[in-house]
Amino acid sequence: MGMNVNLTPQLEELVRAKVASGMYTSASEVVREALRLMDEQDRLRAAKLEQLRDDVREGIASGVSQPWSASKAKSEARARRARKAA
């Protein structure tokens, strides 16, 4: 399937530079690689979003939160350290 694409002068220069560097053999190859990378980023973004949604659901399912106290956290940590030292 053939397709014509209009690029900004900056993007056109980028494509030309990639081909000139020898990394790619044609402008089409540069565009295909760019689209593959875009697709990969989209899939990664979707996976991260799904993980975030899972984490939120897990947090909601864990129940009501408890108030946090710095002094209580410190005393519990000191007690754990004392048990390890003993």
Z-matrix of the N, CA and C atoms (Angstrom, degrees):
N
C 1 1.446
C 2 1.518 1 108.42
N 3 1.314 2 117.19 1 123.57
C 4 1.454 3 121.23 2 177.34
C 5 1.512 4 110.65 3 -89.11
N 6 1.335 5 115.49 4 151.09
C 7 1.452 6 119.95 5 -178.86
C 8 1.521 7 108.28 6 -152.59
N 9 1.301 8 116.45 7 135.97
C 10 1.458 9 120.68 8 174.55
C 11 1.515 10 108.49 9 -100.31
N 12 1.317 11 115.88 10 137.08
C 13 1.459 12 121.35 11 -179.10
C 14 1.516 13 108.28 12 -130.13
N 15 1.324 14 115.74 13 133.41
C 16 1.465 15 120.24 14 176.03
C 17 1.519 16 109.13 15 -95.63
N 18 1.319 17 116.74 16 128.19
C 19 1.460 18 122.67 17 179.87
C 20 1.519 19 109.64 18 -113.75
N 21 1.325 20 114.96 19 153.33
C 22 1.460 21 118.98 20 172.19
C 23 1.526 22 107.64 21 -68.04
N 24 1.314 23 117.79 22 159.67
C 25 1.474 24 118.95 23 178.17
C 26 1.531 25 112.13 24 -56.88
N 27 1.320 26 117.44 25 -36.37
C 28 1.471 27 120.35 26 -179.85
C 29 1.534 28 110.91 27 -65.65
N 30 1.333 29 116.49 28 -43.98
C 31 1.459 30 119.00 29 179.39
C 32 1.525 31 111.45 30 -68.76
N 33 1.312 32 116.25 31 -37.02
C 34 1.460 33 119.73 32 177.80
C 35 1.530 34 110.21 33 -62.29
N 36 1.317 35 116.64 34 -40.55
C 37 1.468 36 120.62 35 178.52
C 38 1.525 37 110.30 36 -66.46
N 39 1.313 38 116.66 37 -38.52
C 40 1.465 39 120.28 38 177.90
C 41 1.530 40 110.34 39 -61.85
N 42 1.312 41 116.78 40 -44.90
C 43 1.465 42 120.69 41 178.54
C 44 1.526 43 109.97 42 -61.27
N 45 1.326 44 116.56 43 -46.29
C 46 1.473 45 120.07 44 179.48
C 47 1.534 46 110.79 45 -60.35
N 48 1.324 47 116.38 46 -41.46
C 49 1.468 48 120.20 47 -179.45
C 50 1.529 49 111.01 48 -64.55
N 51 1.323 50 117.04 49 -39.26
C 52 1.470 51 120.32 50 179.29
C 53 1.529 52 110.40 51 -64.20
N 54 1.324 53 116.63 52 -42.31
C 55 1.460 54 120.26 53 178.80
C 56 1.531 55 109.69 54 -66.83
N 57 1.332 56 116.23 55 -43.08
C 58 1.466 57 120.37 56 -179.19
C 59 1.528 58 111.91 57 -64.41
N 60 1.330 59 116.77 58 -28.85
C 61 1.469 60 119.94 59 -179.28
C 62 1.525 61 111.94 60 -69.71
N 63 1.323 62 116.21 61 -16.82
C 64 1.450 63 119.95 62 -177.94
C 65 1.522 64 113.51 63 90.06
N 66 1.320 65 116.73 64 -4.21
C 67 1.465 66 120.18 65 179.38
C 68 1.526 67 111.28 66 -69.92
N 69 1.330 68 116.41 67 -28.25
C 70 1.454 69 122.64 68 -178.88
C 71 1.520 70 108.44 69 -132.22
N 72 1.313 71 115.99 70 150.99
C 73 1.459 72 119.28 71 -177.77
C 74 1.515 73 113.20 72 -94.42
N 75 1.339 74 116.92 73 -15.21
C 76 1.465 75 119.69 74 -179.09
C 77 1.522 76 110.54 75 -155.37
N 78 1.336 77 115.22 76 163.58
C 79 1.461 78 120.76 77 176.34
C 80 1.528 79 110.08 78 -62.56
N 81 1.314 80 117.22 79 -37.04
C 82 1.461 81 120.80 80 179.02
C 83 1.527 82 111.19 81 -60.66
N 84 1.311 83 115.78 82 -39.51
C 85 1.465 84 119.95 83 179.50
C 86 1.525 85 110.59 84 -65.08
N 87 1.319 86 117.24 85 -39.83
C 88 1.467 87 121.64 86 177.63
C 89 1.526 88 109.73 87 -61.69
N 90 1.314 89 116.77 88 -47.12
C 91 1.463 90 120.99 89 -178.33
C 92 1.523 91 110.59 90 -65.40
N 93 1.335 92 118.45 91 -41.47
C 94 1.471 93 120.80 92 177.91
C 95 1.524 94 111.08 93 -60.50
N 96 1.329 95 116.16 94 -43.82
C 97 1.471 96 119.86 95 179.13
C 98 1.523 97 110.39 96 -63.57
N 99 1.318 98 117.44 97 -42.13
C 100 1.466 99 120.99 98 178.54
C 101 1.523 100 110.81 99 -60.92
N 102 1.323 101 116.63 100 -41.63
C 103 1.459 102 120.17 101 179.62
C 104 1.526 103 111.36 102 -69.06
N 105 1.333 104 117.88 103 -36.70
C 106 1.472 105 120.45 104 175.90
C 107 1.524 106 110.20 105 -62.38
N 108 1.327 107 116.06 106 -43.69
C 109 1.467 108 119.75 107 179.31
C 110 1.525 109 111.42 108 -64.70
N 111 1.342 110 116.72 109 -39.41
C 112 1.461 111 120.61 110 177.87
C 113 1.529 112 110.26 111 -62.54
N 114 1.321 113 116.44 112 -42.57
C 115 1.460 114 120.74 113 178.83
C 116 1.524 115 110.66 114 -63.29
N 117 1.324 116 116.40 115 -42.20
C 118 1.465 117 121.06 116 178.66
C 119 1.533 118 110.44 117 -61.99
N 120 1.322 119 116.92 118 -44.00
C 121 1.467 120 120.52 119 178.06
C 122 1.518 121 111.16 120 -63.00
N 123 1.321 122 117.21 121 -40.57
C 124 1.467 123 120.64 122 178.21
C 125 1.525 124 111.09 123 -61.40
N 126 1.342 125 116.39 124 -43.20
C 127 1.461 126 119.87 125 179.26
C 128 1.523 127 111.14 126 -66.31
N 129 1.332 128 117.23 127 -39.89
C 130 1.458 129 120.95 128 178.19
C 131 1.523 130 110.60 129 -64.71
N 132 1.320 131 116.46 130 -43.19
C 133 1.467 132 121.16 131 178.24
C 134 1.530 133 110.30 132 -61.45
N 135 1.317 134 117.36 133 -41.98
C 136 1.464 135 121.17 134 178.77
C 137 1.523 136 110.99 135 -64.34
N 138 1.334 137 117.11 136 -40.11
C 139 1.464 138 120.76 137 178.83
C 140 1.523 139 110.93 138 -65.55
N 141 1.329 140 117.08 139 -40.90
C 142 1.466 141 120.59 140 178.15
C 143 1.516 142 110.82 141 -65.18
N 144 1.321 143 116.60 142 -40.26
C 145 1.459 144 120.79 143 179.02
C 146 1.523 145 110.34 144 -64.70
N 147 1.322 146 117.24 145 -42.06
C 148 1.462 147 120.30 146 178.42
C 149 1.525 148 110.83 147 -64.88
N 150 1.336 149 117.50 148 -38.30
C 151 1.464 150 120.44 149 176.82
C 152 1.522 151 110.37 150 -64.21
N 153 1.320 152 117.08 151 -41.46
C 154 1.458 153 120.99 152 177.79
C 155 1.525 154 110.43 153 -61.94
N 156 1.330 155 116.87 154 -43.59
C 157 1.470 156 120.32 155 177.83
C 158 1.526 157 110.99 156 -61.81
N 159 1.346 158 116.86 157 -42.05
C 160 1.466 159 120.73 158 176.91
C 161 1.523 160 110.78 159 -60.90
N 162 1.327 161 116.84 160 -42.83
C 163 1.463 162 120.90 161 179.83
C 164 1.524 163 110.92 162 -63.57
N 165 1.331 164 117.11 163 -40.36
C 166 1.464 165 120.63 164 178.69
C 167 1.526 166 109.76 165 -65.15
N 168 1.341 167 117.22 166 -45.11
C 169 1.466 168 120.05 167 178.15
C 170 1.527 169 111.09 168 -60.21
N 171 1.328 170 116.26 169 -41.44
C 172 1.466 171 120.43 170 179.05
C 173 1.527 172 110.24 171 -63.54
N 174 1.322 173 115.95 172 -41.90
C 175 1.462 174 119.55 173 178.77
C 176 1.519 175 112.33 174 -63.76
N 177 1.313 176 116.25 175 -42.37
C 178 1.469 177 120.30 176 179.02
C 179 1.524 178 110.21 177 -64.67
N 180 1.331 179 116.15 178 -40.84
C 181 1.463 180 120.54 179 -178.70
C 182 1.528 181 112.54 180 -70.86
N 183 1.319 182 117.97 181 -17.71
C 184 1.460 183 120.21 182 -176.70
C 185 1.520 184 112.89 183 -74.74
N 186 1.316 185 116.93 184 -9.16
C 187 1.461 186 119.76 185 175.56
C 188 1.514 187 112.94 186 101.80
N 189 1.307 188 113.17 187 -170.95
C 190 1.460 189 121.34 188 -176.71
C 191 1.529 190 109.22 189 -70.71
N 192 1.305 191 114.94 190 137.87
C 193 1.467 192 119.13 191 179.52
C 194 1.522 193 110.34 192 -74.14
N 195 1.313 194 114.43 193 156.35
C 196 1.460 195 121.25 194 178.78
C 197 1.525 196 108.97 195 -107.09
N 198 1.306 197 117.40 196 145.13
C 199 1.478 198 118.90 197 177.38
C 200 1.525 199 110.02 198 -60.45
N 201 1.322 200 116.29 199 143.47
C 202 1.455 201 121.71 200 -179.17
C 203 1.522 202 108.90 201 -102.08
N 204 1.303 203 115.60 202 137.15
C 205 1.459 204 121.41 203 -180.00
C 206 1.527 205 108.61 204 -127.72
N 207 1.318 206 115.61 205 123.12
C 208 1.466 207 119.81 206 179.40
C 209 1.519 208 110.63 207 -62.49
N 210 1.315 209 117.92 208 -42.15
C 211 1.462 210 120.05 209 -178.32
C 212 1.525 211 111.02 210 -66.02
N 213 1.337 212 116.97 211 -37.45
C 214 1.464 213 119.61 212 178.14
C 215 1.526 214 110.04 213 -67.37
N 216 1.341 215 117.76 214 -42.72
C 217 1.464 216 121.10 215 178.64
C 218 1.525 217 110.64 216 -60.99
N 219 1.324 218 116.85 217 -41.68
C 220 1.469 219 120.68 218 179.27
C 221 1.521 220 110.92 219 -65.02
N 222 1.318 221 117.11 220 -44.28
C 223 1.467 222 119.10 221 -178.17
C 224 1.530 223 110.59 222 -66.27
N 225 1.332 224 117.35 223 -38.21
C 226 1.459 225 119.65 224 177.52
C 227 1.530 226 111.00 225 -65.24
N 228 1.333 227 117.18 226 -40.34
C 229 1.466 228 121.10 227 178.42
C 230 1.522 229 110.42 228 -65.69
N 231 1.321 230 116.95 229 -41.02
C 232 1.471 231 120.07 230 178.21
C 233 1.525 232 110.73 231 -64.08
N 234 1.333 233 116.71 232 -38.69
C 235 1.461 234 120.23 233 179.60
C 236 1.532 235 109.96 234 -66.22
N 237 1.341 236 117.77 235 -41.26
C 238 1.468 237 120.23 236 177.23
C 239 1.527 238 110.59 237 -62.95
N 240 1.320 239 116.77 238 -41.97
C 241 1.468 240 120.26 239 -179.82
C 242 1.522 241 110.09 240 -65.13
N 243 1.306 242 117.07 241 -39.24
C 244 1.469 243 120.70 242 -179.79
C 245 1.527 244 110.20 243 -65.85
N 246 1.343 245 116.40 244 -39.51
C 247 1.485 246 119.65 245 178.57
C 248 1.523 247 110.58 246 -64.38
N 249 1.339 248 116.86 247 -38.96
C 250 1.464 249 119.70 248 179.21
C 251 1.517 250 111.32 249 -67.28
N 252 1.318 251 116.99 250 -36.88
C 253 1.460 252 121.20 251 -177.58
C 254 1.518 253 111.44 252 -72.26
N 255 1.318 254 116.41 253 -24.72
C 256 1.464 255 120.08 254 -176.10
C 257 1.498 256 113.38 255 -78.93
